[in-house]
Amino acid sequence: MTRRAWRFGRRRGVLCLILLVGASALLIARGAAPTAWAAEPTVHYISHRFPMLEFWVKKMGEYPGIKLEAELIPFDQALEKMQIHLSQGASTYDIMATDAFLPTFAERGWLMPLDPLIAKLRQAVEWDDIDPILVRDVCSYKGKVYGVPNLAISMFFFYRKDLFDAAGLKPPATMDEWIAAAKALTMADKKQYGTAMTLKAGDGFQNDFTYYLRTYGGDWYDKDWKVTIDSEAGVKALTTMKELMKYAPPNVLAFHNDESTVAMQQGLTAMGLLWQSRALAMDNAQVSKVVGKVSFAVPPAATKGGKSHARLAVGCYSISAFTKNDPELVFQVIGKTLSKANMRESAGLATPTRLSVTRDPEVMQKFRFIRAAADNVQAGARLVPSNPEFSEAMLQTTQTLQKGLTGELAIPEALKRAQKVMSDLMTEKGYYKK
């Protein structure tokens, strides 16, 4: 009889005692601590939703001896819920996908430092196989580890090779070529639009704007943390985005990653900047009308021969500082979920974070977009700034920038106001000498 049958059954007395003893013995056989975990604890998980995280949640749910309750919701909603619960010191969540806002959460004391757990369970989770650069540069803050890297992905260029071939076009190498190709491939009466864009205020808009801004030679900050988006590069970035919007679906200002993916899958868009994690979805015959028709390339540069600086992202799983579960159990759930075998299985969804898998020739040969992902990093894909204030100010900043695309504000004015939003926060946090 399983523990599930015991839990819902009506048998009492000796049978219950037998089952309790059996459950304890099973946990001991798995190397667990029966006194702490015998009650089959519930592990609570929250993250945004996309294919790789859905895969990890499936594997997490297979971990023996726990009950997993998972919540996968849009990025902005997940961030808001985490902030609300963590700010109150609530133990609502145990495992969270913290990603770009890990420094913010760590600074506020919301995350559990993982260094003691790593020291104790290094061999059990094969910690030394996890890319140390990702651990150090992305999932750590002020010298302490606060996350386990679960994926590495970049944004690169998706394009409908069949449409390009039919029109005698090549994948655009520059922004001007992108605009020209988007115009040529837009047939609004047939519900075919030249380009996808991801322009929902918040993380979605930030992803696209960061690419244009950096590719035109700008950035969010200078070396002294002065905000620098109100610049010539910023003007060029928003101007190009506004021009491309003419050839995007009418509701593109509400597009986050899911909407951009579906638009490409359903044949509504001919090209666009999408995340690597969405590449497999193009060839999923159950949901895609463009199977075998989408190819991949490095995104356009500003001018021929220039650099292309698309977004690079590394996902981190963190443990809440307020968890009421045994931290060793929660850490092992994460570590075992991100096993070598599971990473090999999921390699098509994102670049694995275990060294043994990224060096596996079979993995590299199996997925046709892996080459584009590798080329993209070499071309200049980069992480966003890691300071806590970057994510803290992102929604208001991008809402202001969005007004430059709608015409509610002139582009220079939108950049000026957006820069002030972020500069005021940086001043408040003590970045600038008075």
For each residue, the residues with C-beta under 8 A, 3 or more apart:
1: 5 6 9 19
2: 5 6
3: 6 7 19 23 40
4: 7 8
5: 1 2 8 9
6: 1 2 3 9 11 16 19 23
7: 3 4 40
8: 4 5
9: 1 5 6
10:
11: 6 15 16
12: 15 16
13: 16 17
14: 17 18
15: 11 12 18 19
16: 6 11 12 13 19 20
17: 13 14 20 21
18: 14 15 21 22
19: 1 3 6 15 16 22 23
20: 16 17 23 24 38
21: 17 18 24 25
22: 18 19 25 26
23: 3 6 19 20 26 27 38
24: 20 21 27 28 34 38
25: 21 22 28 29
26: 22 23 29 30 65
27: 23 24 30 32 33 34 37 38 65
28: 24 25 31 32 34
29: 25 26
30: 26 27 64 65
31: 28 124
32: 27 28 36 37 65 329
33: 27 36 37 326 328
34: 24 27 28 37 38
35: 38
36: 32 33 326 329
37: 27 32 33 34 40 41 65 66 326 329
38: 20 23 24 27 34 35
39:
40: 3 7 37 65 66 67
41: 37 66 67 325 326 329
42: 66 67 68 69
43: 60 66 67 68 69 94 95 325 329 330 333
44: 69 70 71 92 93 94 95
45: 57 60 68 69 70 71 93 94 95 96
46: 70 71 72 73 78 81 82 93 95 96 97
47: 53 57 71 72 78 96 97
48: 53 72 73 74 75 77 78 79 97
49: 53 54 72 73 74 258
50: 53 54 257 258 275 277 278
51: 54 55 277 278 280 281 349
52: 55 56 150 151 153 277 315 346 349 350
53: 47 48 49 50 56 57 72 97 150 315
54: 49 50 51 57 58 72
55: 51 52 58 59 345 346 349
56: 52 53 59 60 150 317 337 338 342 346
57: 45 47 53 54 60 61 68 70 72
58: 54 55 61 62
59: 55 56 62 63 337 342
60: 43 45 56 57 63 68 70 95 333 334 337
61: 57 58 68 70
62: 58 59
63: 59 60 66 68 333 336 337
64: 30
65: 26 27 30 32 37 40
66: 37 40 41 42 43 63 329 333
67: 40 41 42 43
68: 42 43 45 57 60 61 63
69: 42 43 44 45
70: 44 45 46 57 60 61
71: 44 45 46 47 78 81
72: 46 47 48 49 53 54 57 78
73: 46 48 49 77 78 81
74: 48 49 77 78 256 258
75: 48 78 79 202 203 204 256 257
76: 79 80 200 202 203 256 395
77: 48 73 74 80 81
78: 46 47 48 71 72 73 74 75 81 82 97
79: 48 75 76 82 83 101 203 391
80: 76 77 83 84
81: 46 71 73 77 78 84 85
82: 46 78 79 85 86 93 96 98 105
83: 79 80 86 87
84: 80 81 87 88
85: 81 82 88 90 92 93
86: 82 83 89 90 93 105 108 110 320 321 322
87: 83 84 108 110
88: 84 85
89: 86 322
90: 85 86 322
91: 94 320 322 323 324
92: 44 85 320
93: 44 45 46 82 85 86 96 320 323
94: 43 44 45 91 319 320 323 325 330
95: 43 44 45 46 60 317 318 319 320 330 333 334
96: 45 46 47 82 93 317 318 319 320
97: 46 47 48 53 78 150 315 316 317 318
98: 82 101 102 105 111 146 147 316 317 318
99: 102 313 314 315 316
100: 203 313 384 386 390 391
101: 79 98 104 105 388 391 392
102: 98 99 105 106 111 138 139 141 146 147 316 318
103: 106 107 141 386 387 388 391
104: 101 107 108 388 389 391 392
105: 82 86 98 101 102 108 110 111 146 318
106: 102 103 109 110 111 141 142 144 146
107: 103 104 141 388
108: 86 87 104 105 388
109: 106 321
110: 86 87 105 106 320 321 322
111: 98 102 105 106 146 147 318 319 320 321
112: 146 318 319 320 321 323 327
113: 116 144 145 146
114: 117 118 144 145 146 147 148 319 331
115: 118 119 144 145
116: 113 119 120
117: 114 120 121 327 328 331
118: 114 115 121 122 127 145
119: 115 116 122
120: 116 117 328
121: 117 118 124 125 127 328 331 332 335
122: 118 119 125 127 128
123: 126 127
124: 31 121 332 335
125: 121 122 331 332 334 335 336 338
126: 123 129 130 335 339 340 354
127: 118 121 122 123 130 335
128: 122
129: 126 340 354 355 356
130: 126 127 134 135 148 149 338 353 354 355
131: 134 135 149 152 353 354 355 358
132: 135 136
133: 136 137
134: 130 131 137 138 139 149 152 314 353
135: 130 131 132 138 139 140 145 148 149
136: 132 133 139 140
137: 133 134 140 314 383
138: 102 134 135 147 149 314 316 383 386
139: 102 134 135 136 145 146 147 148 149 314 316 318
140: 135 136 137 143 144 145 146 147
141: 102 103 106 107 144 146 386
142: 106
143: 140
144: 106 113 114 115 140 141
145: 113 114 115 118 135 139 140
146: 98 102 105 106 111 112 113 114 139 140 141 316 318
147: 98 102 111 114 138 139 140 316 317 318
148: 114 130 135 139 316 317 318 334 335 338
149: 130 131 134 135 138 139 152 314 315 316 353
150: 52 53 56 97 315 316 317 334 338 353
151: 52 277 314 315 349 350 351 352 353
152: 131 134 149 312 313 314 315 350 351 352 353
153: 52 275 276 277 312 313 315 350 351 373
154: 275 276 310 311 312 313 373 376 377 381
155: 207 211 273 274 275 276 299 310 311 376 381
156: 273 274 276 296 297 298 299 310 369 372 373 376 381
157: 171 172 271 272 273 296 297 298 299 300 372
158: 196 264 271 272 273 274 278 279 282 294 295 296
159: 163 164 171 270 271 272 294 295 296 297
160: 163 164 185 267 270 271 290 293 294
161: 164 165 293 294 295
162: 165 166 293
163: 159 160 166 167 185 270 293
164: 159 160 161 167 169 170 171 181 185 270
165: 161 162 168 169
166: 162 163
167: 163 164 184 185
168: 165
169: 164 165 181 184 185
170: 164 173
171: 157 159 164 271 295 297
172: 157 175 177 178 180 181 271 300
173: 170 177 300 301 304
174: 177 178 300 301 302 303 304 306
175: 172 178 179 212 215 240 300 301 302
176: 179 180
177: 172 173 174 180 181 300
178: 172 174 175 181 182 195 244 271 300
179: 175 176 182 183 240 243 244 247
180: 172 176 177 183 184
181: 164 169 172 177 178 184 185 194 270 271
182: 178 179 185 186 193 194 195 244 247 248 270 271
183: 179 180 186 194 246 247
184: 167 169 180 181 194
185: 160 163 164 167 169 181 182 192 194 247 270 271
186: 182 183 192 193 194 246 247 270
187: 190 191 192
188: 191 192 193
189:
190: 187
191: 187 188 268
192: 185 186 187 188 267 268 269 270
193: 182 186 188 196 247 248 249 263 268 269 270
194: 181 182 183 184 185 186 244 247 248 269 270 271
195: 178 182 244 247 248 269 270 271 272
196: 158 193 248 249 252 255 260 263 264 269 271 272 273 274
197: 208 241 244 245 248 252 255 260 272 273
198: 204 205 207 208 255 256 257 259 260 272 273 274
199: 204 205 208 241 245 252 253 254 255 402 405
200: 76 204 205 253 254 255 256 259
201: 204 205 395 398 399 402
202: 75 76 205 206 256 394 395 398
203: 75 76 79 100 206 207 256 394
204: 75 198 199 200 201 207 208 255 256 257
205: 198 199 200 201 202 208 209 398 401 402
206: 202 203 209 210 384 394 397 398
207: 155 198 203 204 210 211 273 311
208: 197 198 199 204 205 211 212 241 273
209: 205 206 212 213 237 238 241 398 401
210: 206 207 213 214 220 309 311 384
211: 155 207 208 214 215 273 299 308 309 310 311
212: 175 208 209 215 216 236 237 238 240 241
213: 209 210 216 218 219 220 229 233 234 237
214: 210 211 217 218 219 233 309 380 382
215: 175 211 212 237 299 300 301 302 306 307 308 309 310
216: 212 213 232 233 236 237 240 302
217: 214 233 302
218: 213 214 228 229 231 232 233 234 237
219: 213 214 222 228 233
220: 210 213 227 228 229 384 385 390 422
221: 224 225 226 227 228 385 387
222: 219 225 226 228
223:
224: 221
225: 221 222 387 426 431 432
226: 221 222 423 432
227: 220 221 230 419 422 423 426
228: 218 219 220 221 222 231 234 419
229: 213 218 220 234 415 418 419 422
230: 227 234 412 415 416 418 419
231: 218 228 234 235 415
232: 216 218 235 236
233: 213 214 216 217 218 219 236 237
234: 213 218 228 229 230 231 237 238 415
235: 231 232 238 239 411 412 415
236: 212 216 232 233 239 240 302
237: 209 212 213 215 216 218 233 234 240 241
238: 209 212 234 235 241 242 401 404 405 411 414 415
239: 235 236 242 243 411
240: 175 179 212 216 236 237 243 244
241: 197 199 208 209 212 237 238 244 245 405
242: 238 239 245 246 404 405 411
243: 179 239 240 246
244: 178 179 182 194 195 197 240 241 247 248
245: 197 199 241 242 248 252 405
246: 183 186 242 243
247: 179 182 183 185 186 193 194 195 244
248: 182 193 194 195 196 197 244 245 252 269
249: 193 196 252 255 263 268 269
250:
251: 254 255
252: 196 197 199 245 248 249 255
253: 199 200 402 405 406
254: 199 200 251 259
255: 196 197 198 199 200 204 249 251 252 259 260 263
256: 74 75 76 198 200 202 203 204 259 260
257: 50 75 198 204 260 261 274 275 278
258: 49 50 74 261 262
259: 198 200 254 255 256 262 263
260: 196 197 198 255 256 257 263 264 269 272 274 278
261: 257 258 264 265 274 278 281
262: 258 259 265 266
263: 193 196 249 255 259 260 266 268 269 272
264: 158 196 260 261 267 268 269 272 274 278 282 290 294
265: 261 262 281 282 284 287 288 289 290
266: 262 263 288 289 290
267: 160 192 264 289 290
268: 191 192 193 249 263 264
269: 192 193 194 195 196 248 249 260 263 264 272
270: 159 160 163 164 181 182 185 186 192 193 194 195
271: 157 158 159 160 171 172 178 181 182 185 194 195 196
272: 157 158 159 195 196 197 198 260 263 264 269
273: 155 156 157 158 196 197 198 207 208 211 299 310
274: 155 156 158 196 198 257 260 261 264 278 279
275: 50 153 154 155 257 278 313
276: 153 154 155 156 279 350 351 369 373 376
277: 50 51 52 151 153 349 350
278: 50 51 158 257 260 261 264 274 275 281 282
279: 158 274 276 282 294 296 348 367 369
280: 51 283 284 348 349 367
281: 51 261 265 278 284 287 288
282: 158 264 265 278 279 288 290 291 293 294
283: 280 288 291 292 294
284: 265 280 281 287 288 291
285: 288 291
286:
287: 265 281 284
288: 265 266 281 282 283 284 285 291
289: 265 266 267
290: 160 264 265 266 267 282 293 294
291: 282 283 284 285 288
292: 283
293: 160 161 162 163 282 290
294: 158 159 160 161 264 279 282 283 290
295: 158 159 161 171
296: 156 157 158 159 279 368 369 372
297: 156 157 159 171 372
298: 156 157 308 310 372 375 376 379
299: 155 156 157 211 215 273 308 310 376 379
300: 157 172 173 174 175 177 178 215 308
301: 173 174 175 215 304 305 306 307 308
302: 174 175 215 216 217 236 306
303: 174 306
304: 173 174 301
305: 301
306: 174 215 301 302 303
307: 215 301 379 380
308: 211 215 298 299 300 301 376 379 380 381
309: 210 211 214 215 380 381 382
310: 154 155 156 211 215 273 298 299 376 379 380 381 382
311: 154 155 207 210 211 381 382 383 384
312: 152 153 154 377 381 382 383
313: 99 100 152 153 154 275 383 384
314: 99 134 137 138 139 149 151 152 353 383
315: 52 53 97 99 149 150 151 152 153 350
316: 97 98 99 102 138 139 146 147 148 149 150
317: 56 95 96 97 98 147 148 150 334 338
318: 95 96 97 98 102 105 111 112 139 146 147 148
319: 94 95 96 111 112 114 323 327 330 331 334
320: 86 91 92 93 94 95 96 110 111 112 323
321: 86 109 110 111 112
322: 86 89 90 91 110
323: 91 93 94 112 319 320 327 330
324: 91
325: 41 43 94 329 330
326: 33 36 37 41 329 330
327: 112 117 319 323 330 331
328: 33 117 120 121 331 332
329: 32 36 37 41 43 66 325 326 332 333
330: 43 94 95 319 323 325 326 327 333 334
331: 114 117 121 125 319 327 328 334 335
332: 121 124 125 328 329 335 336
333: 43 60 63 66 95 329 330 336 337
334: 60 95 125 148 150 317 319 330 331 337 338
335: 121 124 125 126 127 148 331 332 338 339
336: 63 125 332 333 339
337: 56 59 60 63 333 334 342
338: 56 125 130 148 150 317 334 335 342 343 353 354
339: 126 335 336 342 343
340: 126 129 343 344 354 356 357
341: 344 345
342: 56 59 337 338 339 345 346
343: 338 339 340 346 347 352 353 354 357
344: 340 341 347 352 357 360 363
345: 55 341 342
346: 52 55 56 342 343 349 350 352
347: 343 344 350 351 352 357 363 366 367 370
348: 279 280 366 367
349: 51 52 55 151 277 280 346
350: 52 151 152 153 276 277 315 346 347
351: 151 152 153 276 347 358 370 373
352: 151 152 343 344 346 347 357 358 363
353: 130 131 134 149 150 151 152 314 338 343 358
354: 126 129 130 131 338 340 343 357 358
355: 129 130 131 358 359
356: 129 340 359 360
357: 340 343 344 347 352 354 360 363
358: 131 351 352 353 354 355 363
359: 355 356
360: 344 356 357 363 364
361: 364 365
362: 365 366
363: 344 347 352 357 358 360 366 367 370
364: 360 361 367 370 371
365: 361 362
366: 347 348 362 363 370
367: 279 280 347 348 363 364 370
368: 296 371
369: 156 276 279 296 372 373
370: 347 351 363 364 366 367 373 374
371: 364 368 374 375
372: 156 157 296 297 298 369 375 376
373: 153 154 156 276 351 369 370 376 377
374: 370 371 377 378
375: 298 371 372 378 379
376: 154 155 156 276 298 299 308 310 372 373 379 381
377: 154 312 373 374 381
378: 374 375
379: 298 299 307 308 310 375 376
380: 214 307 308 309 310
381: 154 155 156 308 309 310 311 312 376 377
382: 214 309 310 311 312
383: 137 138 311 312 313 314 386
384: 100 206 210 220 311 313 390
385: 220 221 390
386: 100 103 138 141 383 390
387: 103 221 225 390
388: 101 103 104 107 108 391 392 429
389: 104 392 393 422 425 426 429 431
390: 100 220 384 385 386 387 393 394 422
391: 79 100 101 103 104 388 394
392: 101 104 388 389 425
393: 389 390 396 397 421 422 425
394: 202 203 206 390 391 397 398
395: 76 201 202 398 399
396: 393 399 400 421
397: 206 393 394 400 401 418 421 422
398: 201 202 205 206 209 394 395 401 402 418
399: 201 395 396 402 403
400: 396 397 403 404 409 414 417 418 421
401: 205 209 238 397 398 404 405 414 415 418
402: 199 201 205 253 398 399 405 406 414
403: 399 400 406 408 409 414
404: 238 242 400 401 408 409 410 411 413 414 415
405: 199 238 241 242 245 253 401 402
406: 253 402 403
407:
408: 403 404
409: 400 403 404 413 414 417
410: 404 413 414
411: 235 238 239 242 404 414 415
412: 230 235 415 416
413: 404 409 410 416 417
414: 238 400 401 402 403 404 409 410 411 417 418
415: 229 230 231 234 235 238 401 404 411 412 418 419
416: 230 412 413 419 420
417: 400 409 413 414 420 421
418: 229 230 397 398 400 401 414 415 421 422
419: 227 228 229 230 415 416 422 423
420: 416 417 423 424
421: 393 396 397 400 417 418 424 425
422: 220 227 229 389 390 393 397 418 419 425 426
423: 226 227 419 420 426 427
424: 420 421 427 428
425: 389 392 393 421 422 428 429
426: 225 227 389 422 423 429 431 432
427: 423 424 430 431 432
428: 424 425
429: 388 389 425 426
430: 427
431: 225 389 426 427
432: 225 226 426 427
433:
434:
